[in-house]
């Protein structure tokens, strides 16, 4: 059963993974492009969501204008000049706030907050979050190719130190993982007791 779905309950939360996401970084080349008609190449988008006009306002700000079901939606391209990377943001057509991502819904584009979308991780159980955190820390320390890195039945207490890492750093990282593992197993036992009466 996918994360966020609960047996016997009606699912009320819409999730970000259900909608096509536009990322600001994809549109960075448009800052140097000429005004005109453009297309987003994606089979997941409807024809109205794919075509847009690039407009320039007062020689400074460039705007992508989509026409969806007869309504015009303007998404501004705003560059952050304060950072060294000149990070690009796109504005949400609904709230006009700077965003890194906006989502395509049936008749519009909007940000996660305007649409009331949630991340799948917000519906995870505590033990699932612990498991994800443990696996992430294991991979950071021993690498993705390490045997049993995803196997939660194997404890990391006697795993060796990888090459190229100081002993103090290794011991500290390993202690964090061991602490999380000790928090994880009581949660699993509670789950098994509820499910199977073990």
matplotlib code that plots the C-alpha trace (Angstrom):
import matplotlib.pyplot as plt

x = [0.0, 1.5, 2.6, -0.2, -2.9, -4.7, -6.9, -10.5, -10.1, -11.2, -8.1, -8.6, -5.1, -3.9, -0.2, 2.4, 3.4, 0.0, 0.6, 3.1, 5.7, 7.4, 10.8, 12.2, 15.7, 14.3, 13.4, 16.7, 17.7, 14.5, 16.2, 18.5, 15.9, 13.8, 10.2, 7.8, 6.0, 7.5, 6.4, 7.1, 7.9, 6.0, 3.4, 1.9, 0.7, -2.3, -1.8, -3.0, -0.5, 2.4, 2.2, 3.1, 4.1, 7.3, 6.7, 9.1, 7.9, 9.8, 13.0, 13.6, 11.2, 10.2, 6.8, 5.5, 1.8, -0.3, -3.9, -5.8, -9.6, -9.7, -8.0, -4.5, -2.0, 1.2, 4.3, 7.1, 10.8, 12.5, 16.3, 17.8, 20.8, 21.7, 23.2, 26.3, 24.4, 21.8, 19.0, 15.9, 12.4, 9.0, 6.0, 2.8, 0.0, -2.4, -0.5, 2.4, 5.0, 8.4, 8.6, 11.0, 8.1, 4.6, 2.1, -0.2, -3.8, -6.8, -7.4, -4.4, -0.9, -0.4, 2.0, 1.7, 0.3, -2.4, -3.5, -3.3, -1.0, 1.0, 4.2, 4.0, 6.4, 3.8, 1.7, 4.4, 4.3, 7.0, 8.7, 8.7, 10.4, 13.0, 13.6, 14.2, 16.5, 18.5, 19.0, 19.9, 22.6, 23.9, 24.3, 26.1, 28.6, 29.1, 27.8, 24.9, 26.9, 27.5, 25.9, 22.8, 22.8, 18.9, 18.4, 16.9, 17.3, 21.1, 22.6, 25.5, 27.2, 30.0, 30.3, 33.9, 35.1, 35.2, 38.5, 39.1, 37.2, 38.6, 37.9, 36.2, 33.8, 33.1, 32.4, 30.1, 28.1, 27.9, 26.6, 23.8, 22.8, 22.9, 20.7, 18.1, 18.2, 17.5, 14.5, 13.3, 12.9, 10.4, 8.2, 8.4, 7.6, 4.5, 3.4, 3.8, 1.9, -1.0, -1.1, -0.4, -0.6, 3.0]
y = [0.0, 3.4, 5.8, 8.2, 5.6, 4.1, 1.0, 1.8, 5.6, 8.0, 9.8, 13.5, 14.8, 15.7, 15.1, 16.9, 13.6, 13.4, 16.6, 17.7, 20.0, 22.9, 23.7, 27.2, 26.1, 24.6, 28.1, 29.8, 29.8, 31.9, 34.9, 35.2, 34.2, 36.4, 37.1, 34.8, 31.4, 28.4, 24.9, 22.7, 19.1, 16.8, 14.2, 14.6, 18.1, 19.1, 21.2, 24.3, 23.8, 23.3, 26.4, 29.8, 33.3, 34.8, 38.5, 41.2, 44.0, 47.3, 45.7, 44.0, 41.3, 38.4, 36.7, 33.4, 33.8, 30.6, 30.6, 27.8, 27.5, 31.1, 32.5, 34.0, 32.9, 34.9, 33.3, 35.8, 34.9, 36.6, 36.3, 36.6, 39.0, 38.8, 35.3, 34.3, 31.7, 34.2, 31.7, 31.9, 31.9, 31.7, 33.5, 31.7, 33.1, 33.0, 34.4, 36.1, 34.8, 33.6, 29.8, 27.1, 24.9, 25.3, 22.5, 22.0, 21.3, 20.9, 24.5, 26.4, 26.6, 27.3, 26.7, 24.0, 26.3, 27.7, 24.2, 22.8, 20.0, 17.9, 15.9, 12.1, 12.2, 14.2, 11.1, 8.8, 7.0, 7.7, 4.3, 4.9, 8.3, 6.6, 3.9, 6.5, 8.5, 5.5, 4.4, 7.9, 8.1, 4.6, 5.5, 8.8, 6.9, 3.6, 4.3, 3.0, -0.1, -1.4, -4.8, -4.7, -0.9, -1.0, -4.2, -3.0, -6.5, -6.0, -3.7, -1.4, -1.7, -3.9, -2.4, -1.3, 2.2, 3.3, 4.6, 8.3, 9.3, 10.2, 8.0, 10.7, 11.6, 7.9, 7.2, 10.2, 9.3, 5.6, 6.6, 8.6, 5.7, 3.2, 5.6, 5.8, 2.0, 1.6, 4.0, 2.2, -1.4, -0.7, 1.0, -2.2, -4.4, -2.2, -2.6, -6.3, -6.6, -4.7, -6.5, -10.1, -10.1, -11.3]
z = [0.0, -1.0, 1.7, 2.8, 2.2, 5.2, 5.0, 5.8, 5.6, 2.9, 1.7, 2.0, 1.4, -2.1, -2.6, -4.7, -6.4, -8.1, -10.1, -12.7, -11.2, -13.0, -11.6, -11.8, -12.8, -16.1, -17.2, -16.6, -20.3, -21.0, -19.3, -22.4, -24.9, -27.2, -26.6, -28.5, -28.3, -26.5, -25.6, -22.7, -23.9, -21.6, -22.3, -18.8, -19.6, -21.7, -24.8, -23.0, -20.2, -22.6, -24.8, -23.5, -24.6, -23.3, -22.6, -21.4, -19.2, -19.1, -20.3, -16.9, -16.0, -18.2, -17.9, -19.2, -20.1, -20.4, -21.7, -20.1, -20.7, -21.9, -18.8, -18.8, -16.2, -15.8, -14.3, -13.7, -13.9, -11.0, -10.5, -7.0, -7.5, -3.8, -4.1, -6.0, -8.0, -9.2, -8.3, -10.4, -8.9, -10.6, -9.3, -8.4, -10.6, -7.6, -4.7, -6.7, -4.2, -5.4, -5.6, -6.7, -8.0, -9.2, -10.1, -13.0, -12.1, -14.4, -15.2, -13.8, -12.4, -8.7, -5.9, -3.3, -0.6, -2.9, -3.9, -0.4, -1.5, 1.0, 0.7, 1.0, 3.9, 5.9, 6.1, 7.1, 10.4, 13.0, 12.4, 8.6, 9.2, 11.4, 8.9, 6.1, 8.3, 9.3, 5.7, 4.6, 7.3, 6.6, 2.9, 3.8, 5.9, 4.1, 0.6, -1.5, -2.6, 1.0, 1.6, 3.8, 3.8, 3.4, 5.5, 8.8, 10.4, 10.4, 13.0, 12.2, 15.6, 14.2, 10.7, 9.9, 9.4, 5.8, 4.3, 4.2, 7.3, 10.7, 13.7, 15.7, 12.8, 12.2, 15.9, 16.2, 13.0, 14.0, 17.5, 15.9, 13.7, 16.6, 18.7, 15.8, 15.5, 19.2, 18.8, 15.7, 17.0, 19.8, 17.2, 15.0, 18.0, 18.8, 15.2, 15.2, 18.5, 17.1, 13.8, 14.9, 18.6, 18.9]

ax = plt.figure().add_subplot(projection="3d")
ax.plot(x, y, z, "-o")
ax.set_aspect("equal")
plt.show()
